[in-house]
Amino acid sequence: MSNQYFRGINYSLGNEDTTLEYEICRQHRPKVAVAIAGSGGRSLPLLAFSDKLFAVDVSKEQLALTELRARTYQGLDHYSFLKFWGYPPFGEYDYGHYRKAMLNELPLSQQTRNYFHELFGPINYASILYSGKWERTFQILSKGLRLMMGREYGHILSFHSMEDQKAYYQHEFPMAQWKTVLFLLGNKSVFNALLYKGDFVKKSLTESYFQFYFDAFERLFTQQLARRSFFVNLCFFGKINHEDGNPLEVRALSFNEMKPRMQNLERDLVYINQDILGGLATITQQLGPSGVDFLSMSDVPSYFRGELEKNFLSKIRPSMRTGGLISVRYYLNVLEPDMDGFQDVTNQYRDLINRECVQMYRIKIYQAV
């Protein structure tokens, strides 16, 4: 049973920088927000500025992980939260006894509590922060990167000044080795073998895989400090190597903004175990005519096929309040959906998109009209 559950977690840390959605909610203060749950890291922060959050996921395991994260936000102070999850400055193998005790004390559903005892037990209650399929894939890739990059491995993350980092990237970075890494590792075959098992996303972009990944990393290396990107940390070290790399949802400022909104979880947070379109239909039945103010879809539309590629927005429109916003992160497959009932307002959020610290997505923001 425990091995089956363990294999069911795709994202334990998360694959997105939720700063964009977090700041959109800060600006618009939605009454009702809906988000793909993921690990909880991409969804729970939205509750900081929303009256109610529906966390939707087709995976029961991801919803259980979201519940655990929500209860640790609710019940722990910032120091204890970092310790429980194994974020820097703490290591993932420390504080096993503390983790076990907290699993017994937190007000979890009994099903969730049993699940995590089964999951944590065989690894002596070490952190599961890097145990998801996606995170384990990057631990493997980071070993290959270390082997090919040589003595300059990871130096791009050592800078505290953008001026110094850009100068290093332009003049001293081992570009030949880096291009070899991207050519050998950044392709469909590798990701299918390590993660997607033949279900890697269809690519609609015209540039090659190599050019796509090269351009994305160049944005990361020239527009923001690499050490502050949890994703760059994962790529080079297989984990977050220092506190500067902690994602938004665990930094002290955002943690303290989120925590007051985590005190009434039974009232303000609803879990729905469905795909996003079915989940929206369920939510609409519960809400009646009031509608959803903000929908965070992650990269789910990238995997749509057939007519759904064109009409997914029209299927969503009855659930949205006029003026409501949808964020979509397209990965390699950028759709051109029917925009009837929506307008593209992406450019209004271009600065936030440029600051996003993963840069592997073509992000679109749609507004219901």
C-alpha positions as CSV (number, residue, x, y, z in Angstrom):
1,M,0.0,0.0,0.0
2,S,2.7,2.5,0.9
3,N,4.7,2.0,-2.3
4,Q,1.5,2.5,-4.3
5,Y,0.8,5.8,-2.5
6,F,4.4,6.9,-2.8
7,R,4.3,6.4,-6.6
8,G,1.1,8.5,-6.7
9,I,2.8,11.8,-5.7
10,N,3.9,13.6,-8.9
11,Y,4.8,16.9,-7.2
12,S,6.1,17.1,-3.6
13,L,7.8,20.5,-3.8
14,G,6.2,21.9,-7.0
15,N,7.1,22.9,-10.5
16,E,5.8,26.4,-10.6
17,D,6.6,29.8,-9.1
18,T,3.2,30.9,-7.8
19,T,4.3,34.5,-7.3
20,L,2.3,35.5,-10.4
21,E,-1.0,34.1,-9.2
22,Y,-0.3,35.3,-5.6
23,E,0.2,38.9,-6.8
24,I,-2.9,38.7,-9.1
25,C,-4.9,37.7,-6.0
26,R,-3.3,40.5,-4.0
27,Q,-4.4,43.0,-6.6
28,H,-8.0,41.7,-7.2
29,R,-8.9,40.1,-3.9
30,P,-11.2,37.4,-5.4
31,K,-14.1,36.2,-3.3
32,V,-13.8,32.7,-4.9
33,A,-10.5,31.3,-6.2
34,V,-10.1,27.9,-7.8
35,A,-6.7,26.3,-8.3
36,I,-5.1,23.0,-9.3
37,A,-4.0,21.7,-5.9
38,G,-0.6,20.2,-6.9
39,S,1.6,19.9,-3.9
40,G,-0.3,22.7,-2.1
41,G,2.6,25.1,-2.8
42,R,0.9,26.4,-6.0
43,S,-2.6,26.6,-4.6
44,L,-2.7,27.4,-0.9
45,P,-0.9,30.8,-1.2
46,L,-4.0,32.1,-3.1
47,L,-6.0,31.9,0.1
48,A,-4.0,34.8,1.6
49,F,-6.1,37.2,-0.5
50,S,-9.2,35.2,-1.3
51,D,-12.3,34.7,0.7
52,K,-12.6,31.0,-0.4
53,L,-10.3,28.6,-2.2
54,F,-11.3,25.4,-4.0
55,A,-8.3,23.1,-4.4
56,V,-9.0,20.7,-7.3
57,D,-7.0,17.7,-8.3
58,V,-7.6,14.4,-10.1
59,S,-5.0,12.9,-7.7
60,K,-6.1,11.9,-4.2
61,E,-2.5,11.8,-3.2
62,Q,-1.9,15.4,-4.2
63,L,-5.0,16.5,-2.3
64,A,-3.7,14.7,0.8
65,L,-0.4,16.5,0.4
66,T,-2.2,19.8,0.1
67,E,-4.2,19.0,3.3
68,L,-0.9,18.3,5.1
69,R,0.6,21.5,3.9
70,A,-2.5,23.5,4.9
71,R,-2.5,22.1,8.4
72,T,1.2,22.8,8.9
73,Y,0.6,26.4,7.8
74,Q,-2.2,26.6,10.3
75,G,-0.5,24.9,13.2
76,L,3.2,25.7,13.0
77,D,5.2,28.9,13.2
78,H,7.6,29.7,10.3
79,Y,10.7,28.1,11.9
80,S,8.8,24.9,12.7
81,F,7.2,24.8,9.3
82,L,10.6,24.9,7.6
83,K,11.9,22.2,10.0
84,F,8.9,19.9,9.3
85,W,9.3,20.1,5.5
86,G,13.1,20.2,5.4
87,Y,13.4,23.6,3.6
88,P,16.8,25.3,4.1
89,P,18.3,26.0,6.5
90,F,17.1,22.5,7.6
91,G,18.0,19.3,5.8
92,E,15.5,16.7,4.6
93,Y,17.0,14.0,6.8
94,D,16.9,15.8,10.1
95,Y,14.1,15.9,12.7
96,G,12.4,12.6,11.9
97,H,11.1,12.3,15.5
98,Y,9.6,15.8,15.3
99,R,7.9,15.0,12.0
100,K,6.4,11.8,13.4
101,A,5.1,13.7,16.4
102,M,3.5,16.4,14.3
103,L,1.7,13.9,12.1
104,N,0.0,12.7,15.3
105,E,-0.8,16.1,16.6
106,L,-2.0,18.0,13.5
107,P,-5.8,17.9,12.9
108,L,-5.6,15.8,9.8
109,S,-8.4,13.5,8.5
110,Q,-7.7,10.0,9.7
111,Q,-7.3,8.8,6.1
112,T,-4.6,11.5,5.5
113,R,-2.8,10.8,8.7
114,N,-2.7,7.0,8.0
115,Y,-1.5,7.7,4.5
116,F,1.5,9.8,5.6
117,H,2.5,7.4,8.3
118,E,2.7,4.7,5.7
119,L,4.6,7.1,3.4
120,F,7.0,8.5,6.0
121,G,7.6,5.3,8.0
122,P,9.8,3.4,5.6
123,I,12.1,6.4,5.2
124,N,12.4,7.0,9.0
125,Y,10.3,10.2,8.7
126,A,12.8,12.0,6.6
127,S,11.3,14.9,4.6
128,I,9.3,14.0,1.5
129,L,10.0,17.4,-0.1
130,Y,11.9,15.9,-3.0
131,S,10.0,12.6,-3.2
132,G,7.6,13.4,-6.0
133,K,8.2,12.0,-9.5
134,W,9.0,15.4,-10.9
135,E,11.5,16.2,-8.1
136,R,13.2,12.8,-8.4
137,T,13.6,13.3,-12.1
138,F,15.6,16.5,-11.5
139,Q,17.7,14.8,-8.9
140,I,18.8,12.4,-11.7
141,L,19.3,15.2,-14.2
142,S,21.4,17.2,-11.8
143,K,23.8,14.3,-11.5
144,G,24.2,14.3,-15.2
145,L,24.7,18.0,-15.2
146,R,27.3,17.8,-12.5
147,L,29.2,15.2,-14.5
148,M,29.3,17.2,-17.7
149,M,29.8,20.7,-16.4
150,G,33.1,20.1,-14.6
151,R,34.7,22.5,-12.1
152,E,32.3,25.4,-13.0
153,Y,29.4,23.3,-11.9
154,G,26.9,25.4,-9.9
155,H,29.0,28.6,-9.9
156,I,26.1,30.5,-11.6
157,L,24.2,30.2,-8.3
158,S,27.0,31.9,-6.2
159,F,26.3,35.5,-7.2
160,H,24.4,38.1,-5.1
161,S,24.7,40.8,-7.7
162,M,22.9,40.7,-11.1
163,E,25.8,42.7,-12.7
164,D,28.3,40.1,-11.5
165,Q,26.1,37.2,-12.6
166,K,25.5,38.6,-16.1
167,A,29.2,39.3,-16.5
168,Y,30.1,35.7,-15.5
169,Y,27.4,34.3,-17.8
170,Q,28.6,36.4,-20.8
171,H,32.3,35.9,-20.4
172,E,33.2,32.9,-18.2
173,F,30.3,30.5,-18.1
174,P,31.2,27.1,-19.7
175,M,28.9,27.6,-22.6
176,A,30.1,24.6,-24.7
177,Q,29.5,22.2,-21.9
178,W,26.2,23.8,-21.1
179,K,24.9,23.5,-24.7
180,T,26.0,19.8,-24.6
181,V,24.0,19.3,-21.4
182,L,20.8,20.9,-22.9
183,F,21.2,18.9,-26.2
184,L,21.7,15.6,-24.4
185,L,19.2,16.0,-21.5
186,G,16.6,18.5,-22.7
187,N,14.6,16.5,-25.1
188,K,11.4,14.3,-25.4
189,S,13.2,11.0,-25.2
190,V,14.9,11.7,-21.9
191,F,11.8,13.1,-20.2
192,N,9.7,10.2,-21.4
193,A,12.2,7.7,-20.1
194,L,12.6,9.4,-16.7
195,L,9.1,10.9,-16.0
196,Y,6.4,10.8,-18.6
197,K,6.6,7.2,-19.7
198,G,5.5,8.0,-23.2
199,D,3.0,10.7,-22.3
200,F,5.3,13.7,-22.8
201,V,3.4,16.8,-23.9
202,K,2.8,17.4,-27.6
203,K,5.0,20.3,-28.8
204,S,3.4,23.0,-30.9
205,L,6.2,25.6,-30.6
206,T,8.3,25.9,-33.8
207,E,11.7,26.1,-32.1
208,S,13.6,23.0,-31.2
209,Y,13.7,21.5,-27.7
210,F,17.3,22.7,-27.4
211,Q,16.4,26.3,-28.4
212,F,13.4,26.3,-26.1
213,Y,15.4,25.2,-23.0
214,F,18.4,27.4,-23.9
215,D,16.3,30.5,-24.2
216,A,14.4,29.8,-20.9
217,F,17.6,29.3,-19.0
218,E,19.2,32.4,-20.6
219,R,16.2,34.4,-19.2
220,L,16.8,32.9,-15.8
221,F,20.5,33.7,-15.9
222,T,20.3,37.2,-17.2
223,Q,17.1,38.6,-15.7
224,Q,17.2,37.4,-12.1
225,L,19.5,36.0,-9.5
226,A,19.9,32.3,-10.2
227,R,20.4,31.5,-6.5
228,R,16.8,32.8,-5.8
229,S,15.2,30.3,-8.2
230,F,14.2,27.0,-6.5
231,F,14.0,25.5,-10.0
232,V,17.6,26.4,-10.9
233,N,18.6,25.0,-7.5
234,L,16.9,21.7,-8.4
235,C,18.5,21.6,-11.8
236,F,22.0,22.0,-10.4
237,F,21.8,20.4,-6.9
238,G,18.7,18.2,-7.0
239,K,17.4,20.2,-4.0
240,I,17.2,23.8,-2.7
241,N,20.7,24.4,-1.7
242,H,20.3,27.5,0.5
243,E,17.6,29.7,2.0
244,D,17.8,32.2,-0.9
245,G,16.3,29.5,-3.1
246,N,13.2,28.9,-1.0
247,P,10.0,29.4,-3.1
248,L,7.6,32.2,-2.3
249,E,5.2,30.1,-0.3
250,V,7.7,29.4,2.4
251,R,9.5,32.8,2.7
252,A,8.8,34.6,5.9
253,L,6.9,37.5,4.4
254,S,4.4,35.5,2.4
255,F,4.2,32.8,5.2
256,N,3.1,35.6,7.6
257,E,0.6,36.9,5.0
258,M,-0.9,33.5,4.5
259,K,-1.1,32.3,8.1
260,P,-4.0,34.4,9.3
261,R,-6.1,33.1,6.4
262,M,-5.3,29.5,7.4
263,Q,-7.1,29.6,10.7
264,N,-10.6,28.7,9.3
265,L,-9.7,26.0,6.9
266,E,-13.0,24.1,7.4
267,R,-14.9,27.2,6.2
268,D,-12.5,28.7,3.6
269,L,-10.8,25.7,1.9
270,V,-12.6,23.0,-0.1
271,Y,-10.9,20.0,-1.6
272,I,-12.4,18.5,-4.8
273,N,-11.1,15.2,-6.3
274,Q,-12.0,15.7,-10.0
275,D,-10.4,17.0,-13.2
276,I,-10.5,20.7,-13.5
277,L,-13.6,20.9,-15.8
278,G,-15.6,18.4,-13.7
279,G,-14.4,20.3,-10.6
280,L,-15.6,23.6,-12.0
281,A,-19.0,22.1,-12.7
282,T,-19.3,20.9,-9.1
283,I,-18.2,24.2,-7.8
284,T,-20.7,26.1,-9.9
285,Q,-23.5,23.9,-8.6
286,Q,-22.4,24.8,-5.0
287,L,-22.0,28.5,-5.7
288,G,-25.0,29.1,-7.8
289,P,-24.9,32.3,-10.0
290,S,-22.1,34.0,-8.0
291,G,-19.3,32.4,-10.1
292,V,-15.5,32.1,-9.8
293,D,-13.3,35.2,-9.6
294,F,-9.9,33.6,-10.3
295,L,-8.9,30.3,-11.8
296,S,-5.3,29.0,-11.7
297,M,-5.1,26.2,-14.2
298,S,-1.4,25.3,-14.0
299,D,-0.3,23.7,-17.3
300,V,-3.3,21.4,-17.6
301,P,-4.5,22.8,-21.0
302,S,-1.1,21.9,-22.6
303,Y,-2.3,18.3,-22.4
304,F,-5.7,18.8,-23.9
305,R,-6.5,17.0,-27.1
306,G,-9.0,17.2,-29.9
307,E,-11.9,19.7,-29.7
308,L,-11.0,20.5,-26.1
309,E,-7.9,22.4,-27.4
310,K,-10.2,24.9,-29.0
311,N,-13.2,25.0,-26.8
312,F,-11.9,24.6,-23.2
313,L,-12.5,28.3,-22.5
314,S,-16.1,28.1,-23.7
315,K,-16.6,25.1,-21.3
316,I,-15.2,27.2,-18.4
317,R,-17.1,30.4,-19.1
318,P,-20.4,29.5,-17.4
319,S,-18.4,29.1,-14.1
320,M,-16.7,32.5,-14.3
321,R,-17.9,35.8,-13.0
322,T,-17.7,38.6,-15.5
323,G,-14.3,40.2,-15.0
324,G,-12.9,37.0,-13.6
325,L,-9.4,36.0,-14.5
326,I,-7.8,32.7,-15.6
327,S,-4.1,32.0,-15.6
328,V,-2.8,29.2,-17.9
329,R,0.9,28.0,-18.0
330,Y,1.4,26.5,-21.4
331,Y,4.4,24.1,-21.5
332,L,5.7,23.5,-25.1
333,N,2.2,23.3,-26.4
334,V,0.6,26.8,-26.7
335,L,-3.1,26.5,-27.6
336,E,-5.1,29.1,-29.5
337,P,-8.5,28.6,-28.0
338,D,-11.8,30.2,-29.1
339,M,-11.8,33.5,-27.2
340,D,-15.6,34.0,-27.3
341,G,-16.5,35.4,-23.9
342,F,-12.9,36.2,-23.0
343,Q,-10.2,38.7,-23.8
344,D,-6.4,38.2,-23.5
345,V,-5.0,40.5,-20.8
346,T,-1.6,38.9,-20.6
347,N,0.3,42.1,-21.3
348,Q,-1.1,43.7,-18.2
349,Y,0.9,41.2,-16.1
350,R,4.0,41.1,-18.2
351,D,6.3,42.3,-15.5
352,L,5.2,39.6,-13.1
353,I,5.5,37.0,-15.9
354,N,9.1,38.1,-16.6
355,R,10.0,37.8,-12.9
356,E,8.7,34.2,-12.7
357,C,11.6,32.0,-11.5
358,V,11.0,28.9,-13.6
359,Q,10.5,30.4,-17.1
360,M,9.6,27.1,-18.8
361,Y,6.0,28.2,-19.4
362,R,4.3,30.5,-21.9
363,I,1.9,32.1,-19.6
364,K,-1.5,33.6,-20.6
365,I,-4.0,35.5,-18.6
366,Y,-7.6,35.5,-19.8
367,Q,-10.4,37.7,-18.5
368,A,-14.1,36.8,-18.8
369,V,-16.2,39.5,-20.5
